[in-house]
Amino acid sequence: MNIAEIAKMAGVSRAAVSRYFNDGYISEEKRETIRKVVEKTGYRPSVQAQTLRTKKTKMVGVIAPKIASASIGKMVEGILSMLNENGYRMLLAVTQNEPEKELEYLAAFRDKQVDGVIFIATVFTPQHKDMLKNLSVPVVIMGQYLPGYCCVFHDDYHATYELTRAVIGKGRRKIGFIGAIQQDEAAGAERYRGFKDALCDMGLGEFAGNCVTAAFTVTSGYEKAGELLVKCGNLDGIVCASDTMAIGAVQYLQEQGIEVPEQILVAGHGGSEIARLMRPPLLTVQYSYERSGEIAVQMLMEQLGKREKTVREVKLGCYIQNNGSA
């Protein structure tokens, strides 16, 4: 079957069938007639032919640092649901937190293999910025703020500021921090800044140096909790830059016979399901990860529909999820 045969069977022009498959305008009567013929014959248009004709792949490249992450999983779910709604497919590239892999995928997408790119970013090197500048397709940055680009990100600073105040509000005075690398502007630098400023504003600035750097894994949280206690001595609270780090920290403390949260209260970021199911449950920050994915696609669709580039930045809020923590 081809478009000419579909048009003949439906009693319409080839142009009408073409508009039907490309979401162009045709009357509802013609649309219904064509739909019935397509359904009856099982016809599917050639993707390659459509790409050559429209110069559109109807494909969006999504670059993610990893998939074994509840937060990134929610972002991807939000992206996918909105892409499906707009008739686009997703080409997912997972980099395993390797900056070189991110550059490789940006280079591949740069050469018009996709209509647009959604980049779930962690660290921006000079090479990243050069590559983004030379992309020939629209791009939306998720999880980080980068001037001059459409971005959707969270208020990591105030999230950690309020979380630290919540820990202090529960009577904890000597607090430590398990954070991420400072090159990660959002989860690293901004979350530590929120921790430090909250301590200073509450008259506890002397403890701002009670910090260690971890990876976003349970194992790293476990190891760094031990390192933090060796460095700082007795603590009564630990704020972690992610729920996975916090879960590892809790495991370490419990193995050392330290009661959580009675002796040391542990808090995290992410509002993950496991944070609610843990015993004791984690004090954590709930972010709108799925919503951020939906917004990223909306931004990309806006760019694809306009001839001139417009930059839009969306910062999403968050809230403290107590989960019954003491």
One Martini backbone bead per residue (centre of mass of N, CA, C, O) as a GRO file, in nm:
protein
  326
    1MET     BB    1   0.100   0.034   0.017
    2ASN     BB    2  -0.006   0.374  -0.055
    3ILE     BB    3  -0.116   0.690  -0.075
    4ALA     BB    4  -0.268   0.657  -0.344
    5GLU     BB    5  -0.443   0.412  -0.252
    6ILE     BB    6  -0.573   0.544  -0.007
    7ALA     BB    7  -0.706   0.776  -0.164
    8LYS     BB    8  -0.882   0.601  -0.349
    9MET     BB    9  -1.042   0.447  -0.122
   10ALA     BB   10  -1.139   0.734   0.014
   11GLY     BB   11  -1.192   0.969  -0.200
   12VAL     BB   12  -0.918   1.133  -0.205
   13SER     BB   13  -0.648   1.308  -0.183
   14ARG     BB   14  -0.311   1.293  -0.137
   15ALA     BB   15  -0.294   1.550   0.036
   16ALA     BB   16  -0.492   1.457   0.255
   17VAL     BB   17  -0.327   1.214   0.350
   18SER     BB   18  -0.072   1.372   0.425
   19ARG     BB   19  -0.211   1.554   0.636
   20TYR     BB   20  -0.301   1.327   0.822
   21PHE     BB   21   0.000   1.218   0.889
   22ASN     BB   22   0.093   1.546   0.958
   23ASP     BB   23  -0.131   1.714   1.111
   24GLY     BB   24  -0.314   1.849   0.925
   25TYR     BB   25  -0.561   2.012   0.755
   26ILE     BB   26  -0.888   1.858   0.780
   27SER     BB   27  -1.171   1.736   0.763
   28GLU     BB   28  -1.357   1.530   0.956
   29GLU     BB   29  -1.467   1.356   0.728
   30LYS     BB   30  -1.194   1.281   0.598
   31ARG     BB   31  -1.053   1.175   0.849
   32GLU     BB   32  -1.250   0.937   0.896
   33THR     BB   33  -1.217   0.798   0.623
   34ILE     BB   34  -0.913   0.747   0.643
   35ARG     BB   35  -0.908   0.594   0.909
   36LYS     BB   36  -1.071   0.346   0.808
   37VAL     BB   37  -0.870   0.260   0.589
   38VAL     BB   38  -0.622   0.228   0.769
   39GLU     BB   39  -0.750   0.018   0.960
   40LYS     BB   40  -0.818  -0.193   0.739
   41THR     BB   41  -0.510  -0.211   0.609
   42GLY     BB   42  -0.259  -0.128   0.809
   43TYR     BB   43  -0.131   0.130   0.741
   44ARG     BB   44   0.215   0.261   0.722
   45PRO     BB   45   0.423   0.503   0.715
   46SER     BB   46   0.724   0.610   0.613
   47VAL     BB   47   0.967   0.741   0.803
   48GLN     BB   48   1.181   0.812   0.590
   49ALA     BB   49   0.993   0.971   0.401
   50GLN     BB   50   0.903   1.184   0.605
   51THR     BB   51   1.185   1.297   0.667
   52LEU     BB   52   1.254   1.391   0.377
   53ARG     BB   53   1.002   1.579   0.344
   54THR     BB   54   1.003   1.741   0.647
   55LYS     BB   55   1.282   1.730   0.817
   56LYS     BB   56   1.159   1.517   1.028
   57THR     BB   57   1.188   1.263   1.289
   58LYS     BB   58   1.020   1.254   1.560
   59MET     BB   59   1.284   1.293   1.747
   60VAL     BB   60   1.419   1.269   2.085
   61GLY     BB   61   1.699   1.346   2.266
   62VAL     BB   62   1.810   1.175   2.570
   63ILE     BB   63   2.027   1.272   2.837
   64ALA     BB   64   2.154   1.044   3.085
   65PRO     BB   65   2.350   0.942   3.357
   66LYS     BB   66   2.116   0.739   3.461
   67ILE     BB   67   1.873   0.469   3.568
   68ALA     BB   68   1.953   0.403   3.880
   69SER     BB   69   1.708   0.634   3.942
   70ALA     BB   70   1.434   0.776   4.068
   71SER     BB   71   1.454   1.068   3.962
   72ILE     BB   72   1.521   1.005   3.663
   73GLY     BB   73   1.283   0.821   3.611
   74LYS     BB   74   1.072   1.050   3.647
   75MET     BB   75   1.171   1.233   3.426
   76VAL     BB   76   1.135   1.030   3.192
   77GLU     BB   77   0.832   0.991   3.229
   78GLY     BB   78   0.756   1.286   3.170
   79ILE     BB   79   0.878   1.296   2.889
   80LEU     BB   80   0.728   1.055   2.755
   81SER     BB   81   0.433   1.145   2.794
   82MET     BB   82   0.469   1.413   2.624
   83LEU     BB   83   0.574   1.292   2.363
   84ASN     BB   84   0.331   1.114   2.302
   85GLU     BB   85   0.128   1.353   2.289
   86ASN     BB   86   0.318   1.483   2.036
   87GLY     BB   87   0.434   1.243   1.843
   88TYR     BB   88   0.697   1.139   1.987
   89ARG     BB   89   1.016   1.006   2.017
   90MET     BB   90   1.265   0.828   2.211
   91LEU     BB   91   1.624   0.881   2.257
   92LEU     BB   92   1.816   0.703   2.483
   93ALA     BB   93   2.103   0.828   2.671
   94VAL     BB   94   2.348   0.657   2.867
   95THR     BB   95   2.652   0.766   3.056
   96GLN     BB   96   2.751   0.684   3.345
   97ASN     BB   97   2.883   0.961   3.439
   98GLU     BB   98   3.027   1.041   3.154
   99PRO     BB   99   3.137   1.315   2.995
  100GLU     BB  100   3.230   1.186   2.725
  101LYS     BB  101   2.952   1.064   2.654
  102GLU     BB  102   2.799   1.326   2.636
  103LEU     BB  103   2.965   1.437   2.398
  104GLU     BB  104   2.901   1.212   2.199
  105TYR     BB  105   2.589   1.254   2.193
  106LEU     BB  106   2.590   1.550   2.113
  107ALA     BB  107   2.731   1.498   1.842
  108ALA     BB  108   2.517   1.309   1.723
  109PHE     BB  109   2.275   1.518   1.754
  110ARG     BB  110   2.393   1.761   1.594
  111ASP     BB  111   2.346   1.593   1.305
  112LYS     BB  112   2.027   1.562   1.277
  113GLN     BB  113   1.903   1.291   1.431
  114VAL     BB  114   1.725   1.509   1.568
  115ASP     BB  115   1.501   1.766   1.668
  116GLY     BB  116   1.594   1.730   1.977
  117VAL     BB  117   1.717   1.816   2.318
  118ILE     BB  118   1.749   1.645   2.638
  119PHE     BB  119   1.949   1.753   2.922
  120ILE     BB  120   2.062   1.570   3.193
  121ALA     BB  121   2.251   1.742   3.411
  122THR     BB  122   2.567   1.804   3.603
  123VAL     BB  123   2.829   1.893   3.423
  124PHE     BB  124   3.010   2.189   3.303
  125THR     BB  125   3.221   2.206   3.060
  126PRO     BB  126   3.376   2.364   2.808
  127GLN     BB  127   3.293   2.139   2.608
  128HIS     BB  128   2.992   2.149   2.659
  129LYS     BB  129   2.947   2.446   2.577
  130ASP     BB  130   3.048   2.417   2.288
  131MET     BB  131   2.850   2.197   2.197
  132LEU     BB  132   2.586   2.351   2.257
  133LYS     BB  133   2.648   2.595   2.067
  134ASN     BB  134   2.666   2.381   1.801
  135LEU     BB  135   2.387   2.311   1.787
  136SER     BB  136   2.122   2.244   1.534
  137VAL     BB  137   1.933   2.201   1.781
  138PRO     BB  138   1.724   2.206   2.018
  139VAL     BB  139   1.761   2.278   2.380
  140VAL     BB  140   1.716   2.122   2.708
  141ILE     BB  141   1.771   2.181   3.046
  142MET     BB  142   1.817   1.954   3.323
  143GLY     BB  143   1.891   2.025   3.673
  144GLN     BB  144   2.008   2.298   3.548
  145TYR     BB  145   2.177   2.609   3.521
  146LEU     BB  146   2.204   2.788   3.194
  147PRO     BB  147   2.289   3.048   3.041
  148GLY     BB  148   2.096   3.080   2.733
  149TYR     BB  149   1.895   2.847   2.825
  150CYS     BB  150   1.670   2.616   2.844
  151CYS     BB  151   1.530   2.562   3.177
  152VAL     BB  152   1.484   2.296   3.430
  153PHE     BB  153   1.466   2.342   3.787
  154HIS     BB  154   1.570   2.348   4.120
  155ASP     BB  155   1.567   2.467   4.462
  156ASP     BB  156   1.839   2.367   4.622
  157TYR     BB  157   1.902   2.577   4.831
  158HIS     BB  158   1.625   2.596   4.988
  159ALA     BB  159   1.598   2.299   5.044
  160THR     BB  160   1.852   2.280   5.238
  161TYR     BB  161   1.788   2.506   5.424
  162GLU     BB  162   1.514   2.387   5.531
  163LEU     BB  163   1.623   2.111   5.617
  164THR     BB  164   1.826   2.212   5.825
  165ARG     BB  165   1.618   2.362   6.000
  166ALA     BB  166   1.455   2.106   6.066
  167VAL     BB  167   1.678   1.964   6.221
  168ILE     BB  168   1.717   2.187   6.430
  169GLY     BB  169   1.410   2.186   6.520
  170LYS     BB  170   1.480   1.884   6.654
  171GLY     BB  171   1.747   1.957   6.844
  172ARG     BB  172   1.989   1.989   6.654
  173ARG     BB  173   2.348   2.100   6.660
  174LYS     BB  174   2.547   1.869   6.547
  175ILE     BB  175   2.619   1.893   6.208
  176GLY     BB  176   2.632   1.710   5.906
  177PHE     BB  177   2.770   1.662   5.558
  178ILE     BB  178   2.664   1.485   5.259
  179GLY     BB  179   2.800   1.545   4.948
  180ALA     BB  180   2.871   1.677   4.644
  181ILE     BB  181   3.022   1.787   4.394
  182GLN     BB  182   3.094   2.120   4.309
  183GLN     BB  183   3.055   2.093   3.993
  184ASP     BB  184   2.772   2.041   4.092
  185GLU     BB  185   2.573   2.299   4.119
  186ALA     BB  186   2.318   2.183   4.249
  187ALA     BB  187   2.389   1.920   4.436
  188GLY     BB  188   2.649   2.059   4.540
  189ALA     BB  189   2.677   2.374   4.580
  190GLU     BB  190   2.380   2.456   4.663
  191ARG     BB  191   2.339   2.255   4.898
  192TYR     BB  192   2.576   2.351   5.068
  193ARG     BB  193   2.492   2.648   5.090
  194GLY     BB  194   2.230   2.591   5.242
  195PHE     BB  195   2.360   2.458   5.487
  196LYS     BB  196   2.551   2.686   5.576
  197ASP     BB  197   2.342   2.921   5.603
  198ALA     BB  198   2.164   2.787   5.815
  199LEU     BB  199   2.376   2.769   6.035
  200CYS     BB  200   2.446   3.069   6.050
  201ASP     BB  201   2.148   3.173   6.108
  202MET     BB  202   2.150   2.965   6.381
  203GLY     BB  203   2.445   2.984   6.521
  204LEU     BB  204   2.625   2.723   6.357
  205GLY     BB  205   2.889   2.793   6.179
  206GLU     BB  206   3.113   2.598   6.307
  207PHE     BB  207   2.977   2.339   6.127
  208ALA     BB  208   3.031   2.391   5.811
  209GLY     BB  209   3.291   2.180   5.798
  210ASN     BB  210   3.093   1.923   5.825
  211CYS     BB  211   3.227   1.762   5.547
  212VAL     BB  212   3.156   1.543   5.268
  213THR     BB  213   3.220   1.348   4.970
  214ALA     BB  214   2.987   1.189   4.744
  215ALA     BB  215   2.816   0.955   4.592
  216PHE     BB  216   2.505   0.834   4.434
  217THR     BB  217   2.523   0.604   4.679
  218VAL     BB  218   2.500   0.377   4.926
  219THR     BB  219   2.798   0.303   4.960
  220SER     BB  220   2.902   0.595   4.989
  221GLY     BB  221   2.729   0.674   5.232
  222TYR     BB  222   2.850   0.465   5.419
  223GLU     BB  223   3.150   0.552   5.406
  224LYS     BB  224   3.107   0.868   5.471
  225ALA     BB  225   2.992   0.839   5.753
  226GLY     BB  226   3.252   0.737   5.879
  227GLU     BB  227   3.429   0.980   5.794
  228LEU     BB  228   3.262   1.198   5.942
  229LEU     BB  229   3.300   1.089   6.235
  230VAL     BB  230   3.608   1.106   6.237
  231LYS     BB  231   3.623   1.416   6.175
  232CYS     BB  232   3.376   1.523   6.401
  233GLY     BB  233   3.256   1.319   6.574
  234ASN     BB  234   2.998   1.396   6.746
  235LEU     BB  235   2.666   1.357   6.631
  236ASP     BB  236   2.296   1.453   6.572
  237GLY     BB  237   2.331   1.519   6.250
  238ILE     BB  238   2.247   1.436   5.895
  239VAL     BB  239   2.301   1.577   5.578
  240CYS     BB  240   2.193   1.480   5.252
  241ALA     BB  241   2.205   1.501   4.891
  242SER     BB  242   2.062   1.210   4.919
  243ASP     BB  243   1.887   0.924   4.974
  244THR     BB  244   2.112   0.719   4.915
  245MET     BB  245   2.314   0.832   5.113
  246ALA     BB  246   2.128   0.811   5.364
  247ILE     BB  247   2.091   0.505   5.362
  248GLY     BB  248   2.392   0.441   5.405
  249ALA     BB  249   2.420   0.595   5.673
  250VAL     BB  250   2.217   0.429   5.835
  251GLN     BB  251   2.357   0.158   5.809
  252TYR     BB  252   2.615   0.237   5.950
  253LEU     BB  253   2.498   0.330   6.224
  254GLN     BB  254   2.355   0.064   6.297
  255GLU     BB  255   2.619  -0.113   6.292
  256GLN     BB  256   2.738   0.083   6.538
  257GLY     BB  257   2.487   0.126   6.747
  258ILE     BB  258   2.331   0.371   6.630
  259GLU     BB  259   2.058   0.558   6.688
  260VAL     BB  260   1.779   0.592   6.456
  261PRO     BB  261   1.714   0.921   6.555
  262GLU     BB  262   1.800   0.956   6.853
  263GLN     BB  263   2.111   1.027   6.804
  264ILE     BB  264   2.081   1.034   6.475
  265LEU     BB  265   1.973   1.244   6.231
  266VAL     BB  266   1.850   1.168   5.900
  267ALA     BB  267   1.883   1.338   5.580
  268GLY     BB  268   1.738   1.406   5.252
  269HIS     BB  269   1.700   1.374   4.888
  270GLY     BB  270   1.379   1.309   4.676
  271GLY     BB  271   1.129   1.145   4.788
  272SER     BB  272   1.148   0.849   4.809
  273GLU     BB  273   1.000   0.553   4.866
  274ILE     BB  274   1.222   0.434   5.058
  275ALA     BB  275   1.205   0.669   5.263
  276ARG     BB  276   0.917   0.578   5.365
  277LEU     BB  277   0.989   0.260   5.424
  278MET     BB  278   1.176   0.309   5.628
  279ARG     BB  279   1.344   0.191   5.941
  280PRO     BB  280   1.349   0.469   5.972
  281PRO     BB  281   1.227   0.731   5.836
  282LEU     BB  282   1.289   0.991   5.622
  283LEU     BB  283   1.406   1.297   5.602
  284THR     BB  284   1.283   1.492   5.319
  285VAL     BB  285   1.287   1.600   4.978
  286GLN     BB  286   1.036   1.709   4.755
  287TYR     BB  287   1.020   1.666   4.409
  288SER     BB  288   0.928   1.759   4.056
  289TYR     BB  289   1.026   1.546   3.832
  290GLU     BB  290   0.797   1.481   3.633
  291ARG     BB  291   0.721   1.776   3.576
  292SER     BB  292   0.995   1.857   3.454
  293GLY     BB  293   0.966   1.677   3.202
  294GLU     BB  294   0.714   1.812   3.086
  295ILE     BB  295   0.832   2.099   3.061
  296ALA     BB  296   1.067   2.032   2.872
  297VAL     BB  297   0.885   1.953   2.632
  298GLN     BB  298   0.731   2.216   2.606
  299MET     BB  299   0.981   2.384   2.540
  300LEU     BB  300   1.062   2.226   2.285
  301MET     BB  301   0.799   2.271   2.124
  302GLU     BB  302   0.827   2.575   2.115
  303GLN     BB  303   1.093   2.579   1.953
  304LEU     BB  304   0.989   2.408   1.705
  305GLY     BB  305   0.753   2.639   1.645
  306LYS     BB  306   0.997   2.841   1.611
  307ARG     BB  307   1.223   3.054   1.453
  308GLU     BB  308   1.286   3.191   1.719
  309LYS     BB  309   1.479   3.210   1.990
  310THR     BB  310   1.368   3.125   2.323
  311VAL     BB  311   1.424   3.195   2.663
  312ARG     BB  312   1.350   2.958   2.930
  313GLU     BB  313   1.292   2.965   3.291
  314VAL     BB  314   1.247   2.697   3.542
  315LYS     BB  315   1.168   2.707   3.889
  316LEU     BB  316   1.128   2.463   4.128
  317GLY     BB  317   0.992   2.352   4.396
  318CYS     BB  318   0.944   2.236   4.744
  319TYR     BB  319   0.926   1.982   5.016
  320ILE     BB  320   0.892   1.865   5.330
  321GLN     BB  321   0.932   1.517   5.430
  322ASN     BB  322   0.885   1.358   5.725
  323ASN     BB  323   0.777   1.046   5.776
  324GLY     BB  324   0.796   1.047   6.105
  325SER     BB  325   1.028   1.188   6.211
  326ALA     BB  326   1.190   1.285   6.511
   0.00000   0.00000   0.00000
